[in-house]
Amino acid sequence: GAVVSQHPSRVICKSGTSVKIECRSLDFQATTMFWYRQFPKQSLMLMATSNEGSKATYEQGVEKDKFLINHASLTLSTLTVTSAHPEDSSFYICSARDPWTSGSTDTQYFGPGTRLTVL
Amino acid sequence: AQSVTQLDSHVSVSEGTPVLLRCNYSSSYSPSLFWYVQHPNKGLQLLLKYTSAATLVKGINGFEAEFKKSETSFHLTKPSAHMSDAAEYFCVVGGTGGGNKLTFGTGTQLKVEL
């Protein structure tokens, strides 16, 4: 149980284009999903918290107009990197909180990640 | 506020020998603590979690961790390393005061040699 998928696993795009990454909870409903960014050989940095049916909450320093987050259903959140540039190249990982198994804890289940390369 | 410090960026052990990955935490609230493992170009897999129940937590693949409040530590151990254990390990702190947010340590790269 508690499986999270991401699509695509890898994407290469030209500078100036937009890229959409999907995050799905496969066997549970996730009211809250999280988006992280990981640079090579570094830790995960939280970008934003995505709540179903409401606006995402962005961490300090993350441009909300550049990283558009939509959480339209209890099993799907999307991250769109708009007008991507080479410095946006990174590993993007989503996670979801299963309210039934997480309970009062903060347990998050992570997707496999999406490797974005902007040329 | 909460933070976590992983004391070693790299650890190298021989196959069959014990593993110790060190983690210290800081939290204004009663923390939840986790260890996640990440294999190359993969997402994170939950190894184990501490949620104020038993202080010795057993996880998957033979790993365990002990919560020591007096030392603000949550070190990860395994009695006998296997080649497949080679990966990046993250100590993570959460807590109700953090609004369900997780704060990650900088990671420890575990290398297992024959």
Chai-1 contact restraints between the chains, C-beta under 6 A:
chainA,res_idxA,chainB,res_idxB,connection_type,confidence,min_distance_angstrom,max_distance_angstrom,comment,restraint_id
A,S43,B,F104,contact,1.0,0.0,6.0,A-B,restraint_1
A,S43,B,T106,contact,1.0,0.0,6.0,A-B,restraint_2
A,S43,B,G107,contact,1.0,0.0,6.0,A-B,restraint_3
A,L44,B,F104,contact,1.0,0.0,6.0,A-B,restraint_4
A,I93,B,G43,contact,1.0,0.0,6.0,A-B,restraint_5
A,T105,B,S32,contact,1.0,0.0,6.0,A-B,restraint_6
A,T105,B,T51,contact,1.0,0.0,6.0,A-B,restraint_7
A,D106,B,S32,contact,1.0,0.0,6.0,A-B,restraint_8
A,D106,B,G94,contact,1.0,0.0,6.0,A-B,restraint_9
A,D106,B,N100,contact,1.0,0.0,6.0,A-B,restraint_10
A,D106,B,L102,contact,1.0,0.0,6.0,A-B,restraint_11
A,T107,B,K49,contact,1.0,0.0,6.0,A-B,restraint_12
A,F110,B,G43,contact,1.0,0.0,6.0,A-B,restraint_13
A,F110,B,L44,contact,1.0,0.0,6.0,A-B,restraint_14
A,G111,B,G43,contact,1.0,0.0,6.0,A-B,restraint_15
A,P112,B,K42,contact,1.0,0.0,6.0,A-B,restraint_16
A,P112,B,G43,contact,1.0,0.0,6.0,A-B,restraint_17
A,G113,B,G43,contact,1.0,0.0,6.0,A-B,restraint_18
